[in-house]
Amino acid sequence: MERLKITVIGGSASTNITLAGHEDAWPSLLQSQKPDSISLKHISKGGLTLTRALDILADQNESDLIIFHFGTSVGWPISLVRMNKRFGIDFETEHGFHQPLAKRA
């Protein structure tokens, strides 16, 4: 039987971030459920955007299934977007809408 080649390309949402330290991310759980029939490659980059994911995809070998997994970024109110320079947020970049998980210490 041929193994199904799966590639997961994702941001921090595809890892065990925010889970208890001993809990596995879903790609690891998938691999453990079908270890003989699945060949899984998991590529994770924190803050990954669609643009950067496509660059990663271009460098990959053949896969039977490719899964992109991104977290949800919180949208900004239009009034804040107009004042972006004052807040030091550049909404014109691909990371403009990304939010940190917590305040920096």
C-alpha positions as CSV (number, residue, x, y, z in Angstrom):
1,M,0.0,0.0,0.0
2,E,1.3,3.4,-1.0
3,R,1.6,6.0,1.8
4,L,-0.4,9.2,1.4
5,K,2.0,12.2,1.3
6,I,0.6,15.1,3.3
7,T,2.2,18.5,3.7
8,V,0.9,20.9,6.4
9,I,2.1,24.5,6.0
10,G,0.9,26.8,8.8
11,G,1.6,29.5,11.3
12,S,1.5,29.1,15.0
13,A,-2.1,27.9,14.8
14,S,-0.8,24.6,13.4
15,T,1.4,24.0,16.5
16,N,0.5,23.3,20.1
17,I,0.7,27.0,21.0
18,T,-1.8,27.9,23.8
19,L,-2.2,24.1,24.5
20,A,-0.8,22.6,27.6
21,G,2.9,21.8,27.1
22,H,2.4,18.1,26.9
23,E,-0.4,18.2,24.3
24,D,0.5,17.6,20.7
25,A,-0.5,19.8,17.8
26,W,-3.1,18.4,15.4
27,P,-0.6,17.4,12.7
28,S,1.2,15.2,15.2
29,L,-2.1,13.7,16.3
30,L,-3.0,12.9,12.7
31,Q,0.4,11.2,12.1
32,S,0.0,9.1,15.3
33,Q,-3.4,7.9,14.2
34,K,-2.3,6.5,10.9
35,P,1.5,6.0,11.1
36,D,1.7,3.3,8.4
37,S,-0.5,5.0,5.8
38,I,0.5,8.7,6.1
39,S,3.8,10.4,5.4
40,L,3.3,13.8,7.0
41,K,5.6,16.9,6.7
42,H,4.7,19.8,9.0
43,I,6.2,23.2,8.2
44,S,5.4,25.9,10.7
45,K,6.5,29.5,10.8
46,G,5.1,31.9,13.4
47,G,3.2,34.8,12.0
48,L,3.0,33.0,8.6
49,T,1.1,34.9,5.9
50,L,-0.4,33.6,2.7
51,T,2.3,35.3,0.7
52,R,5.1,33.7,2.6
53,A,3.2,30.3,2.6
54,L,3.2,30.4,-1.2
55,D,7.0,30.9,-1.2
56,I,7.3,27.8,1.1
57,L,5.0,25.8,-1.1
58,A,7.1,26.6,-4.2
59,D,10.1,24.9,-2.5
60,Q,8.2,21.6,-1.6
61,N,8.4,18.3,-3.3
62,E,5.3,16.5,-4.5
63,S,2.4,15.9,-2.1
64,D,-0.9,14.2,-2.4
65,L,-2.5,16.7,-0.1
66,I,-1.4,20.1,1.0
67,I,-3.1,21.8,4.0
68,F,-2.6,25.5,4.8
69,H,-3.5,26.4,8.4
70,F,-3.5,30.0,9.5
71,G,-4.8,31.6,12.6
72,T,-7.3,34.4,12.6
73,S,-6.1,37.9,12.8
74,V,-8.3,40.5,14.5
75,G,-9.4,43.2,12.1
76,W,-8.8,46.8,13.1
77,P,-11.5,49.5,13.2
78,I,-11.3,52.0,10.3
79,S,-10.6,54.9,12.7
80,L,-7.5,53.2,14.0
81,V,-6.3,52.4,10.4
82,R,-6.4,56.1,9.6
83,M,-4.1,56.8,12.6
84,N,-1.7,53.9,12.0
85,K,1.4,56.0,11.9
86,R,0.8,57.4,15.4
87,F,0.5,53.8,16.7
88,G,3.5,52.5,14.8
89,I,1.4,50.0,12.9
90,D,1.9,49.7,9.2
91,F,-1.3,48.3,7.8
92,E,0.1,48.2,4.3
93,T,2.4,45.3,5.1
94,E,1.3,41.6,5.2
95,H,1.7,41.6,9.0
96,G,-0.4,44.7,9.6
97,F,-3.4,42.8,11.1
98,H,-1.4,40.3,13.2
99,Q,-1.9,40.4,16.9
100,P,0.5,39.1,19.6
101,L,-0.8,36.3,21.9
102,A,0.0,38.4,25.0
103,K,1.5,41.6,26.1
104,R,5.2,41.8,26.2
105,A,6.7,41.7,29.7
